Amino acid sequence: MLISASLQDSVERSGILPYCSVFSGDHKPCFLDFNASLLFAGSTTPLAPVCQHSLQLSDPRKIAKYKSALHEQLEYHKVMDKCKNLHEIAAKGMWEDAQTKQYENLDLLITESMLFAERACSKRYSKQCEWSPALVQSLESVRYWRLLLKHSKGLPIKQSSIQRARTNAGLLDDWGSEDLPTISGNFGRLYLL
């Protein structure tokens, strides 16, 4: 590890880990561990592990909600116009202390907008299977074929329940015949998948 002399005192340890010790790959991970209070001349906020972050960018619904909330905040505060004005002032070489203060306020405003958007799209709890829309659709498919099987055996099943399960499963309305052999065959194929 190469490090500048001014940072040398803040280094606590460094090293190279074995293959696949952190994640699968063909490179050995290198690490450099700093003493944050020495490096930044004061205490720093600890970084939470990714699993504890309230915003998880794996669900497309959360991504869309986050983008929408962030865009709404940026539009409300006219952030893009303010950035453009500061950029024009800097390009003309007319930057003064007042613009530095505006820039700092704008940076704070953008950070607060991002935090607001994150809070808007994150929940304190998640429902069963909410993290995977594909899994929810698969479960609704199984539910749909189960309801059809019960209905074909003469059990009292509401047509609205069957239709709701079909819609949630993403199945077409003209899926095909609803006779017992078709239902049993499709239900069996779902379990084989």
Secondary structure as GFF3:
##gff-version 3
##sequence-region A 1 193
A	DSSP	three_ten_helix	5	10	.	.	.	ID=ss1
A	DSSP	beta_strand	11	16	.	.	.	ID=ss2
A	DSSP	beta_strand	30	34	.	.	.	ID=ss3
A	DSSP	alpha_helix	36	39	.	.	.	ID=ss4
A	DSSP	three_ten_helix	50	52	.	.	.	ID=ss5
A	DSSP	alpha_helix	60	76	.	.	.	ID=ss6
A	DSSP	alpha_helix	79	92	.	.	.	ID=ss7
A	DSSP	alpha_helix	97	121	.	.	.	ID=ss8
A	DSSP	alpha_helix	133	152	.	.	.	ID=ss9
A	DSSP	alpha_helix	159	169	.	.	.	ID=ss10
A	DSSP	alpha_helix	180	192	.	.	.	ID=ss11
###
